[in-house]
Amino acid sequence: MKKGIIGKKIGMTQIFDESGKVVPVTVVEAGPCTVVQKKTVQNDGYDAVQLGFGDAKANKVNKPQKGHFDKADVAPKKSLREFRFDDCGSYNIGDIIKADAFACGDAVDVCGISKGKGYQGAIKRHGQKTLRHTHGTGPVGRQPGSMGAISDPSRIFKGKGMAGHMGAEQVTVQNLEVVKIDVENNLIAVKGAIPGPKGGLVILTDSKKA
């Protein structure tokens, strides 16, 4: 990983490129992020940088967290995430990472928590087909269908698509293009949609498959 940043999803809009074509984008408030801790192979077994995002009130953090921030001489942060950069040695505690870590045209992976949909049936949750609405298949046309054979194996296989809790899980969307960057306001416009609600926490990293 060469670069990454913590951000907050602002919402979707559209902008026009140089040729006048409409591009749907998601605006992310990316940073500023502060380096709170450095992990090394000698002390922790691996190299990593811990970034903090979003200022928190001092009375909203507990004593262990307060000690963690005081040790780094950094103001309390709402969110902490680790990044295994290729050049972790070039970062120092207290360094600020802003939106200009990325450039227009970069390919990024965006990770976030998807919107929660609650308890949903197999039709919506897994995209299964509904039953026929005629010829005696009622009264419910949204049943999940067969659970499997009766005598053998006499059980439902693990992984069978059934009703249950949908959404509210970590989702990563890969190979999205950075269309525009506003360094003064710490805004990054990413082409397409990203997971999560407005105001949700997202992680931007350079794309693994670009």
PyMOL commands that place a pseudoatom at each C-alpha (Angstrom):
pseudoatom trace, name=CA, resn=MET, resi=1, chain=A, elem=C, hetatm=0, pos=[0.000, 0.000, 0.000]
pseudoatom trace, name=CA, resn=LYS, resi=2, chain=A, elem=C, hetatm=0, pos=[1.453, 3.344, -1.069]
pseudoatom trace, name=CA, resn=LYS, resi=3, chain=A, elem=C, hetatm=0, pos=[-1.127, 5.777, 0.293]
pseudoatom trace, name=CA, resn=GLY, resi=4, chain=A, elem=C, hetatm=0, pos=[-4.381, 5.884, 2.193]
pseudoatom trace, name=CA, resn=ILE, resi=5, chain=A, elem=C, hetatm=0, pos=[-6.615, 8.204, 4.167]
pseudoatom trace, name=CA, resn=ILE, resi=6, chain=A, elem=C, hetatm=0, pos=[-9.674, 8.172, 6.434]
pseudoatom trace, name=CA, resn=GLY, resi=7, chain=A, elem=C, hetatm=0, pos=[-12.704, 10.157, 5.316]
pseudoatom trace, name=CA, resn=LYS, resi=8, chain=A, elem=C, hetatm=0, pos=[-16.396, 10.844, 5.736]
pseudoatom trace, name=CA, resn=LYS, resi=9, chain=A, elem=C, hetatm=0, pos=[-18.984, 10.343, 3.007]
pseudoatom trace, name=CA, resn=ILE, resi=10, chain=A, elem=C, hetatm=0, pos=[-20.684, 13.650, 2.215]
pseudoatom trace, name=CA, resn=GLY, resi=11, chain=A, elem=C, hetatm=0, pos=[-23.065, 12.532, -0.541]
pseudoatom trace, name=CA, resn=MET, resi=12, chain=A, elem=C, hetatm=0, pos=[-23.440, 12.155, -4.302]
pseudoatom trace, name=CA, resn=THR, resi=13, chain=A, elem=C, hetatm=0, pos=[-23.565, 14.799, -7.008]
pseudoatom trace, name=CA, resn=GLN, resi=14, chain=A, elem=C, hetatm=0, pos=[-22.467, 15.200, -10.610]
pseudoatom trace, name=CA, resn=ILE, resi=15, chain=A, elem=C, hetatm=0, pos=[-19.780, 17.229, -12.341]
pseudoatom trace, name=CA, resn=PHE, resi=16, chain=A, elem=C, hetatm=0, pos=[-18.845, 17.892, -15.952]
pseudoatom trace, name=CA, resn=ASP, resi=17, chain=A, elem=C, hetatm=0, pos=[-15.518, 16.785, -17.391]
pseudoatom trace, name=CA, resn=GLU, resi=18, chain=A, elem=C, hetatm=0, pos=[-13.474, 18.667, -19.993]
pseudoatom trace, name=CA, resn=SER, resi=19, chain=A, elem=C, hetatm=0, pos=[-15.515, 17.239, -22.871]
pseudoatom trace, name=CA, resn=GLY, resi=20, chain=A, elem=C, hetatm=0, pos=[-18.806, 18.282, -21.238]
pseudoatom trace, name=CA, resn=LYS, resi=21, chain=A, elem=C, hetatm=0, pos=[-19.787, 14.767, -20.229]
pseudoatom trace, name=CA, resn=VAL, resi=22, chain=A, elem=C, hetatm=0, pos=[-21.705, 14.333, -16.973]
pseudoatom trace, name=CA, resn=VAL, resi=23, chain=A, elem=C, hetatm=0, pos=[-19.823, 12.254, -14.393]
pseudoatom trace, name=CA, resn=PRO, resi=24, chain=A, elem=C, hetatm=0, pos=[-21.654, 10.963, -11.279]
pseudoatom trace, name=CA, resn=VAL, resi=25, chain=A, elem=C, hetatm=0, pos=[-19.391, 11.333, -8.248]
pseudoatom trace, name=CA, resn=THR, resi=26, chain=A, elem=C, hetatm=0, pos=[-19.412, 10.758, -4.508]
pseudoatom trace, name=CA, resn=VAL, resi=27, chain=A, elem=C, hetatm=0, pos=[-17.868, 13.539, -2.435]
pseudoatom trace, name=CA, resn=VAL, resi=28, chain=A, elem=C, hetatm=0, pos=[-15.681, 12.437, 0.486]
pseudoatom trace, name=CA, resn=GLU, resi=29, chain=A, elem=C, hetatm=0, pos=[-14.279, 14.657, 3.201]
pseudoatom trace, name=CA, resn=ALA, resi=30, chain=A, elem=C, hetatm=0, pos=[-10.806, 13.106, 3.256]
pseudoatom trace, name=CA, resn=GLY, resi=31, chain=A, elem=C, hetatm=0, pos=[-8.754, 14.079, 6.270]
pseudoatom trace, name=CA, resn=PRO, resi=32, chain=A, elem=C, hetatm=0, pos=[-6.905, 15.847, 7.598]
pseudoatom trace, name=CA, resn=CYS, resi=33, chain=A, elem=C, hetatm=0, pos=[-5.554, 12.756, 9.342]
pseudoatom trace, name=CA, resn=THR, resi=34, chain=A, elem=C, hetatm=0, pos=[-2.888, 12.826, 12.037]
pseudoatom trace, name=CA, resn=VAL, resi=35, chain=A, elem=C, hetatm=0, pos=[-0.245, 10.146, 12.590]
pseudoatom trace, name=CA, resn=VAL, resi=36, chain=A, elem=C, hetatm=0, pos=[-0.961, 8.972, 16.155]
pseudoatom trace, name=CA, resn=GLN, resi=37, chain=A, elem=C, hetatm=0, pos=[1.309, 5.913, 16.362]
pseudoatom trace, name=CA, resn=LYS, resi=38, chain=A, elem=C, hetatm=0, pos=[4.030, 4.106, 14.422]
pseudoatom trace, name=CA, resn=LYS, resi=39, chain=A, elem=C, hetatm=0, pos=[4.412, 0.343, 14.641]
pseudoatom trace, name=CA, resn=THR, resi=40, chain=A, elem=C, hetatm=0, pos=[7.712, -1.324, 13.796]
pseudoatom trace, name=CA, resn=VAL, resi=41, chain=A, elem=C, hetatm=0, pos=[8.950, -4.842, 13.172]
pseudoatom trace, name=CA, resn=GLN, resi=42, chain=A, elem=C, hetatm=0, pos=[11.158, -4.646, 16.260]
pseudoatom trace, name=CA, resn=ASN, resi=43, chain=A, elem=C, hetatm=0, pos=[8.340, -3.743, 18.660]
pseudoatom trace, name=CA, resn=ASP, resi=44, chain=A, elem=C, hetatm=0, pos=[5.176, -5.069, 17.010]
pseudoatom trace, name=CA, resn=GLY, resi=45, chain=A, elem=C, hetatm=0, pos=[6.281, -7.562, 14.377]
pseudoatom trace, name=CA, resn=TYR, resi=46, chain=A, elem=C, hetatm=0, pos=[5.176, -5.447, 11.422]
pseudoatom trace, name=CA, resn=ASP, resi=47, chain=A, elem=C, hetatm=0, pos=[5.422, -1.923, 10.028]
pseudoatom trace, name=CA, resn=ALA, resi=48, chain=A, elem=C, hetatm=0, pos=[2.295, 0.223, 10.139]
pseudoatom trace, name=CA, resn=VAL, resi=49, chain=A, elem=C, hetatm=0, pos=[1.077, 3.757, 10.717]
pseudoatom trace, name=CA, resn=GLN, resi=50, chain=A, elem=C, hetatm=0, pos=[-1.968, 4.558, 12.846]
pseudoatom trace, name=CA, resn=LEU, resi=51, chain=A, elem=C, hetatm=0, pos=[-3.975, 7.545, 11.630]
pseudoatom trace, name=CA, resn=GLY, resi=52, chain=A, elem=C, hetatm=0, pos=[-6.590, 9.501, 13.548]
pseudoatom trace, name=CA, resn=PHE, resi=53, chain=A, elem=C, hetatm=0, pos=[-9.517, 11.339, 11.971]
pseudoatom trace, name=CA, resn=GLY, resi=54, chain=A, elem=C, hetatm=0, pos=[-12.090, 13.744, 13.391]
pseudoatom trace, name=CA, resn=ASP, resi=55, chain=A, elem=C, hetatm=0, pos=[-11.506, 15.749, 16.556]
pseudoatom trace, name=CA, resn=ALA, resi=56, chain=A, elem=C, hetatm=0, pos=[-13.208, 14.419, 19.693]
pseudoatom trace, name=CA, resn=LYS, resi=57, chain=A, elem=C, hetatm=0, pos=[-14.000, 16.203, 22.934]
pseudoatom trace, name=CA, resn=ALA, resi=58, chain=A, elem=C, hetatm=0, pos=[-11.625, 15.398, 25.796]
pseudoatom trace, name=CA, resn=ASN, resi=59, chain=A, elem=C, hetatm=0, pos=[-14.498, 14.215, 28.000]
pseudoatom trace, name=CA, resn=LYS, resi=60, chain=A, elem=C, hetatm=0, pos=[-15.591, 11.716, 25.334]
pseudoatom trace, name=CA, resn=VAL, resi=61, chain=A, elem=C, hetatm=0, pos=[-12.471, 9.534, 25.551]
pseudoatom trace, name=CA, resn=ASN, resi=62, chain=A, elem=C, hetatm=0, pos=[-11.642, 7.125, 28.364]
pseudoatom trace, name=CA, resn=LYS, resi=63, chain=A, elem=C, hetatm=0, pos=[-8.400, 7.060, 30.333]
pseudoatom trace, name=CA, resn=PRO, resi=64, chain=A, elem=C, hetatm=0, pos=[-6.531, 4.516, 28.165]
pseudoatom trace, name=CA, resn=GLN, resi=65, chain=A, elem=C, hetatm=0, pos=[-7.445, 6.475, 25.042]
pseudoatom trace, name=CA, resn=LYS, resi=66, chain=A, elem=C, hetatm=0, pos=[-6.450, 9.754, 26.667]
pseudoatom trace, name=CA, resn=GLY, resi=67, chain=A, elem=C, hetatm=0, pos=[-3.084, 8.276, 27.595]
pseudoatom trace, name=CA, resn=HIS, resi=68, chain=A, elem=C, hetatm=0, pos=[-2.627, 7.046, 24.034]
pseudoatom trace, name=CA, resn=PHE, resi=69, chain=A, elem=C, hetatm=0, pos=[-3.232, 10.510, 22.584]
pseudoatom trace, name=CA, resn=ASP, resi=70, chain=A, elem=C, hetatm=0, pos=[-1.208, 12.280, 25.283]
pseudoatom trace, name=CA, resn=LYS, resi=71, chain=A, elem=C, hetatm=0, pos=[1.783, 10.039, 24.548]
pseudoatom trace, name=CA, resn=ALA, resi=72, chain=A, elem=C, hetatm=0, pos=[1.663, 11.127, 20.911]
pseudoatom trace, name=CA, resn=ASP, resi=73, chain=A, elem=C, hetatm=0, pos=[0.950, 14.757, 21.932]
pseudoatom trace, name=CA, resn=VAL, resi=74, chain=A, elem=C, hetatm=0, pos=[-2.075, 14.706, 19.620]
pseudoatom trace, name=CA, resn=ALA, resi=75, chain=A, elem=C, hetatm=0, pos=[-5.601, 15.989, 20.218]
pseudoatom trace, name=CA, resn=PRO, resi=76, chain=A, elem=C, hetatm=0, pos=[-8.173, 13.203, 20.821]
pseudoatom trace, name=CA, resn=LYS, resi=77, chain=A, elem=C, hetatm=0, pos=[-9.605, 11.697, 17.634]
pseudoatom trace, name=CA, resn=LYS, resi=78, chain=A, elem=C, hetatm=0, pos=[-12.930, 9.996, 16.953]
pseudoatom trace, name=CA, resn=SER, resi=79, chain=A, elem=C, hetatm=0, pos=[-11.586, 7.303, 14.614]
pseudoatom trace, name=CA, resn=LEU, resi=80, chain=A, elem=C, hetatm=0, pos=[-8.307, 5.386, 14.479]
pseudoatom trace, name=CA, resn=ARG, resi=81, chain=A, elem=C, hetatm=0, pos=[-7.198, 3.118, 11.635]
pseudoatom trace, name=CA, resn=GLU, resi=82, chain=A, elem=C, hetatm=0, pos=[-3.941, 1.370, 10.741]
pseudoatom trace, name=CA, resn=PHE, resi=83, chain=A, elem=C, hetatm=0, pos=[-2.326, 1.508, 7.306]
pseudoatom trace, name=CA, resn=ARG, resi=84, chain=A, elem=C, hetatm=0, pos=[0.556, -0.703, 6.204]
pseudoatom trace, name=CA, resn=PHE, resi=85, chain=A, elem=C, hetatm=0, pos=[2.290, 1.718, 3.870]
pseudoatom trace, name=CA, resn=ASP, resi=86, chain=A, elem=C, hetatm=0, pos=[5.337, 0.673, 1.885]
pseudoatom trace, name=CA, resn=ASP, resi=87, chain=A, elem=C, hetatm=0, pos=[7.303, 3.608, 3.332]
pseudoatom trace, name=CA, resn=CYS, resi=88, chain=A, elem=C, hetatm=0, pos=[6.121, 3.715, 6.951]
pseudoatom trace, name=CA, resn=GLY, resi=89, chain=A, elem=C, hetatm=0, pos=[9.580, 4.880, 8.018]
pseudoatom trace, name=CA, resn=SER, resi=90, chain=A, elem=C, hetatm=0, pos=[9.070, 8.215, 6.255]
pseudoatom trace, name=CA, resn=TYR, resi=91, chain=A, elem=C, hetatm=0, pos=[6.162, 9.129, 8.573]
pseudoatom trace, name=CA, resn=ASN, resi=92, chain=A, elem=C, hetatm=0, pos=[6.563, 10.669, 12.000]
pseudoatom trace, name=CA, resn=ILE, resi=93, chain=A, elem=C, hetatm=0, pos=[4.098, 10.967, 14.876]
pseudoatom trace, name=CA, resn=GLY, resi=94, chain=A, elem=C, hetatm=0, pos=[2.170, 14.205, 14.494]
pseudoatom trace, name=CA, resn=ASP, resi=95, chain=A, elem=C, hetatm=0, pos=[2.438, 14.359, 10.687]
pseudoatom trace, name=CA, resn=ILE, resi=96, chain=A, elem=C, hetatm=0, pos=[-0.702, 15.530, 8.880]
pseudoatom trace, name=CA, resn=ILE, resi=97, chain=A, elem=C, hetatm=0, pos=[-2.022, 13.676, 5.821]
pseudoatom trace, name=CA, resn=LYS, resi=98, chain=A, elem=C, hetatm=0, pos=[-4.431, 15.666, 3.651]
pseudoatom trace, name=CA, resn=ALA, resi=99, chain=A, elem=C, hetatm=0, pos=[-6.483, 15.104, 0.518]
pseudoatom trace, name=CA, resn=ASP, resi=100, chain=A, elem=C, hetatm=0, pos=[-3.509, 16.006, -1.692]
pseudoatom trace, name=CA, resn=ALA, resi=101, chain=A, elem=C, hetatm=0, pos=[-2.059, 12.570, -0.879]
pseudoatom trace, name=CA, resn=PHE, resi=102, chain=A, elem=C, hetatm=0, pos=[-4.079, 11.515, -3.922]
pseudoatom trace, name=CA, resn=ALA, resi=103, chain=A, elem=C, hetatm=0, pos=[-4.166, 13.048, -7.406]
pseudoatom trace, name=CA, resn=CYS, resi=104, chain=A, elem=C, hetatm=0, pos=[-6.795, 13.313, -10.123]
pseudoatom trace, name=CA, resn=GLY, resi=105, chain=A, elem=C, hetatm=0, pos=[-6.880, 10.142, -12.179]
pseudoatom trace, name=CA, resn=ASP, resi=106, chain=A, elem=C, hetatm=0, pos=[-5.734, 7.858, -9.349]
pseudoatom trace, name=CA, resn=ALA, resi=107, chain=A, elem=C, hetatm=0, pos=[-7.503, 4.516, -8.946]
pseudoatom trace, name=CA, resn=VAL, resi=108, chain=A, elem=C, hetatm=0, pos=[-8.667, 3.913, -5.372]
pseudoatom trace, name=CA, resn=ASP, resi=109, chain=A, elem=C, hetatm=0, pos=[-10.416, 1.252, -3.315]
pseudoatom trace, name=CA, resn=VAL, resi=110, chain=A, elem=C, hetatm=0, pos=[-13.084, 2.584, -0.943]
pseudoatom trace, name=CA, resn=CYS, resi=111, chain=A, elem=C, hetatm=0, pos=[-14.062, 0.595, 2.140]
pseudoatom trace, name=CA, resn=GLY, resi=112, chain=A, elem=C, hetatm=0, pos=[-17.058, 1.368, 4.342]
pseudoatom trace, name=CA, resn=ILE, resi=113, chain=A, elem=C, hetatm=0, pos=[-19.981, -0.077, 6.294]
pseudoatom trace, name=CA, resn=SER, resi=114, chain=A, elem=C, hetatm=0, pos=[-22.998, -0.584, 4.039]
pseudoatom trace, name=CA, resn=LYS, resi=115, chain=A, elem=C, hetatm=0, pos=[-26.453, 0.704, 4.920]
pseudoatom trace, name=CA, resn=GLY, resi=116, chain=A, elem=C, hetatm=0, pos=[-28.381, -1.610, 7.213]
pseudoatom trace, name=CA, resn=LYS, resi=117, chain=A, elem=C, hetatm=0, pos=[-31.576, -3.062, 5.706]
pseudoatom trace, name=CA, resn=GLY, resi=118, chain=A, elem=C, hetatm=0, pos=[-32.748, -4.997, 8.761]
pseudoatom trace, name=CA, resn=TYR, resi=119, chain=A, elem=C, hetatm=0, pos=[-34.329, -8.458, 8.484]
pseudoatom trace, name=CA, resn=GLN, resi=120, chain=A, elem=C, hetatm=0, pos=[-35.087, -9.221, 4.817]
pseudoatom trace, name=CA, resn=GLY, resi=121, chain=A, elem=C, hetatm=0, pos=[-36.370, -12.208, 2.878]
pseudoatom trace, name=CA, resn=ALA, resi=122, chain=A, elem=C, hetatm=0, pos=[-34.463, -14.328, 0.380]
pseudoatom trace, name=CA, resn=ILE, resi=123, chain=A, elem=C, hetatm=0, pos=[-35.898, -12.446, -2.614]
pseudoatom trace, name=CA, resn=LYS, resi=124, chain=A, elem=C, hetatm=0, pos=[-34.404, -9.094, -1.633]
pseudoatom trace, name=CA, resn=ARG, resi=125, chain=A, elem=C, hetatm=0, pos=[-31.402, -10.403, 0.278]
pseudoatom trace, name=CA, resn=HIS, resi=126, chain=A, elem=C, hetatm=0, pos=[-30.104, -12.881, -2.307]
pseudoatom trace, name=CA, resn=GLY, resi=127, chain=A, elem=C, hetatm=0, pos=[-31.985, -11.907, -5.460]
pseudoatom trace, name=CA, resn=GLN, resi=128, chain=A, elem=C, hetatm=0, pos=[-33.852, -15.206, -5.683]
pseudoatom trace, name=CA, resn=LYS, resi=129, chain=A, elem=C, hetatm=0, pos=[-36.738, -15.610, -8.117]
pseudoatom trace, name=CA, resn=THR, resi=130, chain=A, elem=C, hetatm=0, pos=[-40.350, -15.320, -6.975]
pseudoatom trace, name=CA, resn=LEU, resi=131, chain=A, elem=C, hetatm=0, pos=[-42.841, -18.144, -7.428]
pseudoatom trace, name=CA, resn=ARG, resi=132, chain=A, elem=C, hetatm=0, pos=[-45.563, -18.007, -10.053]
pseudoatom trace, name=CA, resn=HIS, resi=133, chain=A, elem=C, hetatm=0, pos=[-48.502, -15.820, -9.084]
pseudoatom trace, name=CA, resn=THR, resi=134, chain=A, elem=C, hetatm=0, pos=[-51.067, -18.191, -10.635]
pseudoatom trace, name=CA, resn=HIS, resi=135, chain=A, elem=C, hetatm=0, pos=[-51.915, -21.914, -10.917]
pseudoatom trace, name=CA, resn=GLY, resi=136, chain=A, elem=C, hetatm=0, pos=[-52.108, -22.632, -7.202]
pseudoatom trace, name=CA, resn=THR, resi=137, chain=A, elem=C, hetatm=0, pos=[-48.704, -21.455, -6.033]
pseudoatom trace, name=CA, resn=GLY, resi=138, chain=A, elem=C, hetatm=0, pos=[-50.119, -18.897, -3.553]
pseudoatom trace, name=CA, resn=PRO, resi=139, chain=A, elem=C, hetatm=0, pos=[-50.855, -17.444, -1.206]
pseudoatom trace, name=CA, resn=VAL, resi=140, chain=A, elem=C, hetatm=0, pos=[-47.239, -16.272, -0.768]
pseudoatom trace, name=CA, resn=GLY, resi=141, chain=A, elem=C, hetatm=0, pos=[-45.156, -15.809, -3.921]
pseudoatom trace, name=CA, resn=ARG, resi=142, chain=A, elem=C, hetatm=0, pos=[-41.998, -14.693, -2.153]
pseudoatom trace, name=CA, resn=GLN, resi=143, chain=A, elem=C, hetatm=0, pos=[-41.074, -17.952, -0.456]
pseudoatom trace, name=CA, resn=PRO, resi=144, chain=A, elem=C, hetatm=0, pos=[-37.422, -19.044, -0.672]
pseudoatom trace, name=CA, resn=GLY, resi=145, chain=A, elem=C, hetatm=0, pos=[-38.317, -22.331, -2.384]
pseudoatom trace, name=CA, resn=SER, resi=146, chain=A, elem=C, hetatm=0, pos=[-36.792, -25.753, -1.778]
pseudoatom trace, name=CA, resn=MET, resi=147, chain=A, elem=C, hetatm=0, pos=[-34.395, -26.209, 1.150]
pseudoatom trace, name=CA, resn=GLY, resi=148, chain=A, elem=C, hetatm=0, pos=[-32.874, -29.375, -0.353]
pseudoatom trace, name=CA, resn=ALA, resi=149, chain=A, elem=C, hetatm=0, pos=[-33.470, -33.122, -0.636]
pseudoatom trace, name=CA, resn=ILE, resi=150, chain=A, elem=C, hetatm=0, pos=[-35.490, -34.970, 2.050]
pseudoatom trace, name=CA, resn=SER, resi=151, chain=A, elem=C, hetatm=0, pos=[-33.821, -38.316, 2.759]
pseudoatom trace, name=CA, resn=ASP, resi=152, chain=A, elem=C, hetatm=0, pos=[-30.292, -37.483, 1.688]
pseudoatom trace, name=CA, resn=PRO, resi=153, chain=A, elem=C, hetatm=0, pos=[-28.561, -35.452, 3.101]
pseudoatom trace, name=CA, resn=SER, resi=154, chain=A, elem=C, hetatm=0, pos=[-31.526, -34.780, 5.464]
pseudoatom trace, name=CA, resn=ARG, resi=155, chain=A, elem=C, hetatm=0, pos=[-30.193, -31.352, 6.374]
pseudoatom trace, name=CA, resn=ILE, resi=156, chain=A, elem=C, hetatm=0, pos=[-29.792, -27.864, 4.963]
pseudoatom trace, name=CA, resn=PHE, resi=157, chain=A, elem=C, hetatm=0, pos=[-26.328, -27.125, 3.626]
pseudoatom trace, name=CA, resn=LYS, resi=158, chain=A, elem=C, hetatm=0, pos=[-24.395, -24.297, 5.203]
pseudoatom trace, name=CA, resn=GLY, resi=159, chain=A, elem=C, hetatm=0, pos=[-24.536, -21.161, 3.067]
pseudoatom trace, name=CA, resn=LYS, resi=160, chain=A, elem=C, hetatm=0, pos=[-28.079, -21.711, 1.804]
pseudoatom trace, name=CA, resn=GLY, resi=161, chain=A, elem=C, hetatm=0, pos=[-29.595, -18.351, 0.816]
pseudoatom trace, name=CA, resn=MET, resi=162, chain=A, elem=C, hetatm=0, pos=[-32.309, -17.683, 3.375]
pseudoatom trace, name=CA, resn=ALA, resi=163, chain=A, elem=C, hetatm=0, pos=[-33.933, -14.755, 5.138]
pseudoatom trace, name=CA, resn=GLY, resi=164, chain=A, elem=C, hetatm=0, pos=[-31.870, -12.842, 7.682]
pseudoatom trace, name=CA, resn=HIS, resi=165, chain=A, elem=C, hetatm=0, pos=[-30.107, -9.644, 8.581]
pseudoatom trace, name=CA, resn=MET, resi=166, chain=A, elem=C, hetatm=0, pos=[-29.082, -7.660, 5.496]
pseudoatom trace, name=CA, resn=GLY, resi=167, chain=A, elem=C, hetatm=0, pos=[-26.526, -4.874, 5.198]
pseudoatom trace, name=CA, resn=ALA, resi=168, chain=A, elem=C, hetatm=0, pos=[-24.511, -3.166, 7.953]
pseudoatom trace, name=CA, resn=GLU, resi=169, chain=A, elem=C, hetatm=0, pos=[-21.374, -5.061, 6.922]
pseudoatom trace, name=CA, resn=GLN, resi=170, chain=A, elem=C, hetatm=0, pos=[-17.969, -4.055, 5.615]
pseudoatom trace, name=CA, resn=VAL, resi=171, chain=A, elem=C, hetatm=0, pos=[-17.964, -3.560, 1.847]
pseudoatom trace, name=CA, resn=THR, resi=172, chain=A, elem=C, hetatm=0, pos=[-15.072, -2.583, -0.435]
pseudoatom trace, name=CA, resn=VAL, resi=173, chain=A, elem=C, hetatm=0, pos=[-15.614, -1.086, -3.891]
pseudoatom trace, name=CA, resn=GLN, resi=174, chain=A, elem=C, hetatm=0, pos=[-12.508, -1.394, -6.043]
pseudoatom trace, name=CA, resn=ASN, resi=175, chain=A, elem=C, hetatm=0, pos=[-10.981, 0.569, -8.914]
pseudoatom trace, name=CA, resn=LEU, resi=176, chain=A, elem=C, hetatm=0, pos=[-12.848, 3.854, -8.562]
pseudoatom trace, name=CA, resn=GLU, resi=177, chain=A, elem=C, hetatm=0, pos=[-11.378, 6.917, -10.245]
pseudoatom trace, name=CA, resn=VAL, resi=178, chain=A, elem=C, hetatm=0, pos=[-10.506, 10.139, -8.433]
pseudoatom trace, name=CA, resn=VAL, resi=179, chain=A, elem=C, hetatm=0, pos=[-12.148, 12.816, -10.565]
pseudoatom trace, name=CA, resn=LYS, resi=180, chain=A, elem=C, hetatm=0, pos=[-11.499, 16.011, -8.609]
pseudoatom trace, name=CA, resn=ILE, resi=181, chain=A, elem=C, hetatm=0, pos=[-9.667, 17.151, -5.471]
pseudoatom trace, name=CA, resn=ASP, resi=182, chain=A, elem=C, hetatm=0, pos=[-10.288, 20.271, -3.378]
pseudoatom trace, name=CA, resn=VAL, resi=183, chain=A, elem=C, hetatm=0, pos=[-7.243, 20.543, -1.121]
pseudoatom trace, name=CA, resn=GLU, resi=184, chain=A, elem=C, hetatm=0, pos=[-8.435, 23.656, 0.750]
pseudoatom trace, name=CA, resn=ASN, resi=185, chain=A, elem=C, hetatm=0, pos=[-11.658, 21.978, 1.887]
pseudoatom trace, name=CA, resn=ASN, resi=186, chain=A, elem=C, hetatm=0, pos=[-10.191, 18.438, 2.073]
pseudoatom trace, name=CA, resn=LEU, resi=187, chain=A, elem=C, hetatm=0, pos=[-12.680, 17.064, -0.451]
pseudoatom trace, name=CA, resn=ILE, resi=188, chain=A, elem=C, hetatm=0, pos=[-12.183, 14.212, -2.918]
pseudoatom trace, name=CA, resn=ALA, resi=189, chain=A, elem=C, hetatm=0, pos=[-14.713, 13.469, -5.669]
pseudoatom trace, name=CA, resn=VAL, resi=190, chain=A, elem=C, hetatm=0, pos=[-14.719, 9.763, -6.552]
pseudoatom trace, name=CA, resn=LYS, resi=191, chain=A, elem=C, hetatm=0, pos=[-16.476, 8.500, -9.669]
pseudoatom trace, name=CA, resn=GLY, resi=192, chain=A, elem=C, hetatm=0, pos=[-19.441, 6.252, -8.892]
pseudoatom trace, name=CA, resn=ALA, resi=193, chain=A, elem=C, hetatm=0, pos=[-21.077, 5.140, -5.656]
pseudoatom trace, name=CA, resn=ILE, resi=194, chain=A, elem=C, hetatm=0, pos=[-19.399, 4.057, -2.427]
pseudoatom trace, name=CA, resn=PRO, resi=195, chain=A, elem=C, hetatm=0, pos=[-20.828, 2.065, 0.500]
pseudoatom trace, name=CA, resn=GLY, resi=196, chain=A, elem=C, hetatm=0, pos=[-22.452, 3.590, 3.551]
pseudoatom trace, name=CA, resn=PRO, resi=197, chain=A, elem=C, hetatm=0, pos=[-24.858, 6.389, 4.469]
pseudoatom trace, name=CA, resn=LYS, resi=198, chain=A, elem=C, hetatm=0, pos=[-24.151, 10.109, 4.385]
pseudoatom trace, name=CA, resn=GLY, resi=199, chain=A, elem=C, hetatm=0, pos=[-21.768, 10.898, 7.197]
pseudoatom trace, name=CA, resn=GLY, resi=200, chain=A, elem=C, hetatm=0, pos=[-20.452, 7.325, 7.273]
pseudoatom trace, name=CA, resn=LEU, resi=201, chain=A, elem=C, hetatm=0, pos=[-16.758, 6.592, 7.802]
pseudoatom trace, name=CA, resn=VAL, resi=202, chain=A, elem=C, hetatm=0, pos=[-14.855, 5.396, 4.713]
pseudoatom trace, name=CA, resn=ILE, resi=203, chain=A, elem=C, hetatm=0, pos=[-11.256, 4.340, 4.037]
pseudoatom trace, name=CA, resn=LEU, resi=204, chain=A, elem=C, hetatm=0, pos=[-9.568, 5.341, 0.774]
pseudoatom trace, name=CA, resn=THR, resi=205, chain=A, elem=C, hetatm=0, pos=[-6.483, 3.416, -0.351]
pseudoatom trace, name=CA, resn=ASP, resi=206, chain=A, elem=C, hetatm=0, pos=[-4.672, 3.073, -3.631]
pseudoatom trace, name=CA, resn=SER, resi=207, chain=A, elem=C, hetatm=0, pos=[-6.222, 0.337, -5.751]
pseudoatom trace, name=CA, resn=LYS, resi=208, chain=A, elem=C, hetatm=0, pos=[-4.806, -3.172, -5.496]
pseudoatom trace, name=CA, resn=LYS, resi=209, chain=A, elem=C, hetatm=0, pos=[-5.936, -4.210, -8.983]
pseudoatom trace, name=CA, resn=ALA, resi=210, chain=A, elem=C, hetatm=0, pos=[-5.348, -1.039, -10.994]
for i in range(1, 210): cmd.bond("trace and resi %d" % i, "trace and resi %d" % (i + 1))
show_as sticks, trace
zoom trace
